[in-house]
Amino acid sequence: MKDWSTPVCSPGEVIFAPDFKQSLYCHLLSGLIFRDEVQVVSSTFAHSIVHAFRTFEQVWEELVVDIREGVLSSRVTVPSIRLVMSKLLKPDPELAETIYSKCSSLSNWRNLLLSINIDKNTEKYLQLAVEAASKHLVDKKLEVMDFTSHVNVSADPGHYVISWELSGEATDEILQECCDCLDKTFLDAGYVSSRKVNAIGALELRIVKRGTFHKILDHFVGLGGTVSQFKTPRCVGPTNSSLIQILSSNVVKSYSSTAFF
């Protein structure tokens, strides 16, 4: 393995592979091979981890066969990836049986997936994207009063939802431009590559009614918090159904990005 600033278990040929699906399959396989050394599973975008777990749910039996026989699946066709993974793979029936026993006993994979929260890196990228997109509003003397986001995994593929409360009304044309800009401004390589192959769906911009974020404040206070302690959550986790419900019930307009079409 190459010497990365943050140690990783996947070879460079896998990380920089030209095919996202083949790369992800080998990421999963590498993680299982180096299971005793893996300490952290991370991604700039939480949905990438969700997608990885979803894929694992679909291919774990094939991964077990690879590990049991020490031969890489025929689904991986990129020569450089096949070469480097063949050096890592050795027949390991014991590990294969361990994985099979653990995975076959899982009865509810969804709960495993939805326990993943949006990380802080996403919040940083979100702030930059909102700042860039809101420039489309300046000429109309409008501004984003407040905003937040969450991941919608009710459909496959999942996608990011960004909710804006505006100071006034904007045209559909301008808001579509804002939506596309939000999507394009997430410049993380993992997000861009996932969007291009539709592993992450089109970003959605939702415009909510004036006063929606005040309702979120009221909800926070109602749970025992104080106004002085309140800070608008920029990334709402999937378990915070109350906030997502407040946002969803106050949507007045919705736009889907066409940035990667």
Secondary structure, 3 states (H helix, E strand, C coil): CCCCCCCCCCCHHHHCCCCHHHHHHHHHHHHHHCCCCCCCCCCCCHHHHHHHHHHHHHHHHHHHHHHHHCCCCCCCCCHHHHHHHHHHCCCCHHHHHHHHHHHHCCCCHHHHHCCCCCCHHHHHHHHHHHHHHHHHHHHHCCCEEEEEEEEECCCCCCEEEEEEEECCCCCHHHHHHHHHHHHHHCCCHHHHHHHHCCCCCCCEEEEECCCHHHHHHHHHHHCCCCHHHCCCCCEECCCCHHHHHHHHCCEEEEEECCCCC
